[in-house]
Amino acid sequence: MQDDEEEDGCTLIDALPYMVVGGVALMYGGPALVGALGFQATGIAAKSVGSWLMSWSAISSGGGVPAGGVVATLQSLGAKAGSMAWGSIGSKMGYAAHQNFICGKKRKSKKQ
């Protein structure tokens, strides 16, 4: 006798394609996206979205960019985050998407 998760296709094996796609997409797309916003390994690029966010953050916080804020986090990701870190985040997002959207819909339709 199979349990409900196996019948619904909501096992880890069923989520694996979503995890692979999410991991690969973020592994290649994440650094490119953050870099395109202006958060680069050498710092925040002039006249970019990143520089605008940094200016806005400094003005709203009274003159300095707060540690651990959005700008600081994005700059950290742009400066040193390797593609393996991005891949790990993407695979977790793929798993969460599978569980919430695919399995969630199946469970809702099963209840009705």
C-alpha positions in Angstrom: 0.0 0.0 0.0 1.4 3.4 -1.0 1.1 6.5 1.1 -0.7 9.7 -0.1 2.6 11.5 -1.1 3.6 8.6 -3.4 0.2 8.5 -5.0 0.1 12.3 -5.5 3.6 12.4 -7.0 4.9 14.6 -4.2 8.0 12.7 -3.3 11.6 14.0 -3.5 12.1 12.1 -6.7 9.1 13.8 -8.3 10.5 17.2 -7.2 14.0 16.5 -8.6 13.4 18.0 -12.1 12.1 21.2 -10.5 15.2 21.3 -8.2 17.6 20.8 -11.2 15.9 23.4 -13.3 15.8 25.9 -10.4 19.4 25.2 -9.5 20.8 25.6 -13.0 18.7 28.7 -13.6 20.0 30.5 -10.6 23.5 29.1 -11.0 23.8 30.9 -14.3 21.2 33.6 -14.0 21.7 34.8 -10.4 25.2 36.3 -10.7 24.3 37.8 -14.1 21.1 39.4 -12.7 22.9 40.9 -9.7 25.7 42.1 -11.9 23.3 43.7 -14.4 21.8 45.6 -11.5 25.2 47.0 -10.8 26.4 44.9 -7.8 29.7 43.6 -9.1 32.9 42.1 -7.6 34.7 45.4 -7.8 31.9 47.4 -6.1 28.6 49.1 -7.1 28.7 50.4 -10.6 28.1 54.1 -11.2 24.8 55.1 -12.7 23.2 51.7 -12.1 20.2 50.5 -10.2 22.6 49.4 -7.4 23.9 53.0 -7.1 20.4 54.4 -7.0 19.5 51.8 -4.3 22.6 52.7 -2.3 21.8 56.4 -2.5 18.2 55.8 -1.5 19.3 53.5 1.4 21.8 56.1 2.7 19.3 58.9 2.6 16.6 57.0 4.3 18.8 55.7 7.1 20.4 59.1 7.8 23.7 58.9 5.9 25.0 55.4 5.9 24.0 52.1 4.3 22.9 49.7 7.0 24.7 46.5 7.5 22.6 43.5 6.6 20.2 45.6 4.5 19.1 44.9 1.0 21.9 46.9 -0.6 24.6 45.3 1.5 23.2 41.8 0.9 23.0 42.3 -2.9 26.6 43.7 -2.9 27.8 40.7 -1.0 26.1 38.4 -3.5 27.6 40.3 -6.4 31.1 40.4 -4.9 31.7 36.9 -3.7 28.8 34.5 -4.0 29.9 31.5 -6.1 27.6 29.7 -8.5 27.3 26.8 -6.1 25.6 29.0 -3.6 23.3 30.3 -6.2 22.6 26.7 -7.4 21.8 25.6 -3.8 19.3 28.5 -3.4 17.7 27.7 -6.8 17.3 24.0 -6.0 15.6 24.9 -2.8 13.3 27.2 -4.6 12.5 24.5 -7.1 11.6 22.1 -4.4 9.4 24.7 -2.7 7.7 25.5 -5.9 7.0 21.8 -6.5 5.6 21.3 -3.0 3.5 24.4 -3.0 2.2 24.7 -6.5 2.1 21.2 -7.9 1.4 19.2 -4.8 -0.7 21.9 -3.3 -3.1 21.9 -6.3 -3.3 18.1 -6.2 -4.1 18.1 -2.5 -6.8 20.8 -3.0 -8.4 19.0 -5.9 -8.4 15.7 -3.9 -10.2 17.3 -0.9 -13.0 18.6 -3.2 
